[in-house]
Amino acid sequence: WELHFVCKVAIDAADRSGEKTAGVDLGICNTAAVSVGEETLLYPGNALKEDAHYFRQVEYDTEGENGPSNHAEWARDKKSRRQDHFLHALSKDIVEQCADRAVGTIAVGHPKNIRGDEDWGRHGNKRLHDWAFETLLSHIEYKAEERGIDVERVDEYELATSITCCECGMKADSNRVERGLYVCEECGLVANSDCNAAENMRTTVTPSPATDRSNGCLAQPSVRLFDKSTGRIAPQEQVCP
C-alpha cells in the first residue's frame, strides 16, 4: 500500500528576474521553441516519440486475453514515468534559460481547442492524445513562479501565431512551406516555423515589440537535446542545420 499526500505550501518567490520577455511555442515534433528576441532555443521531441513508440509496442505485444498483463502494465507505467521526468527536465531548463537571460515575463501558447471535433487522421489523433501540453504548461508556470517570473497564457488560435510573420505581421497559410520552415511572401523572412510562432507570442507581452526584435536567429535556433544517459537536458547547444 502507498499513501500519497498532496500539500500546498507558500513559496518565497525570488525578485523578478528582469525586464526582458520570452515566448514559448509548445508542439509535438518539437516539444517547445523559446524566443527571447536576440536568441531562440529549440527542444526536439525525439525522446518522447521514441518512448511512446517503444513502450506502446511492448504493451501491445504482451497484452493478455483477459486484459493487460503485468508486463503490459509495467510498460504503460514506465512510459508514463519517463514522460513525467522528461517534462520536468524540459520545463526546468526552459525556466533556467529564461532566468539566465534576465526574462521577467514568459508568454506560452495554449492550444486549448486543439482536441476539438476535427479529425487529424489515425496517426494525428494518436499524437494529439499523447500530447501532454497542459502538464508541460503547468510545470513551466510553477517553476517560473519560484524564480519570480510571470507566465501568461496566449490563445494560439485567436492570434494565428503559426501562420503570422513575426517580422511584418502578414498572415498566410502558404507561408508554412514545410513542417519546420516558414517563408514570408511579403518581407522574405526565412525562419524555423516553431521559433516564428514563439516570437509572435513574445510580442504579446513585450512593451515595444517593434524596437525589441532580432530575427536573424529564427532560421538557425540553438537546439537543446535530452540526454537519456543522464536524464537531463544536454548543456551543450548545437546549431540547427
Stockholm file with secondary structure:
# STOCKHOLM 1.0

chainA/1-241         WELHFVCKVAIDAADRSGEKTAGVDLGICNTAAVSVGEETLLYPGNALKEDAHYFRQVEYDTEGENGPSNHAEWARDKKSRRQDHFLHALSKDIVEQCADRAVGTIAVGHPKNIRGDEDWGRHGNKRLHDWAFETLLSHIEYKAEERGIDVERVDEYELATSITCCECGMKADSNRVERGLYVCEECGLVANSDCNAAENMRTTVTPSPATDRSNGCLAQPSVRLFDKSTGRIAPQEQVCP
#=GR chainA/1-241 SS CCCCCCCCCCCCCCCCCCSEEEEEEECSSEEEEEECSSCEEEEECHHHHHHHHHHHHHHHHTCBTTBCCHHHHHHHHHHHHHHHHHHHHHHHHHHHHHHHTTEEEEEEEECTTTTSSCCCHHHHHHHHHHCCHHHHHHHHHHHHHHTTCEEEEEEHHHHTTTTBCTTTCCBCGGGCCBTTEEECTTTCCEEEHHHHHHHHHHHTTCSCGGGSCCGGGSSSCEECCEETTTTEECSSCEECC
#=GC SS_cons         CCCCCCCCCCCCCCCCCCSEEEEEEECSSEEEEEECSSCEEEEECHHHHHHHHHHHHHHHHTCBTTBCCHHHHHHHHHHHHHHHHHHHHHHHHHHHHHHHTTEEEEEEEECTTTTSSCCCHHHHHHHHHHCCHHHHHHHHHHHHHHTTCEEEEEEHHHHTTTTBCTTTCCBCGGGCCBTTEEECTTTCCEEEHHHHHHHHHHHTTCSCGGGSCCGGGSSSCEECCEETTTTEECSSCEECC
//
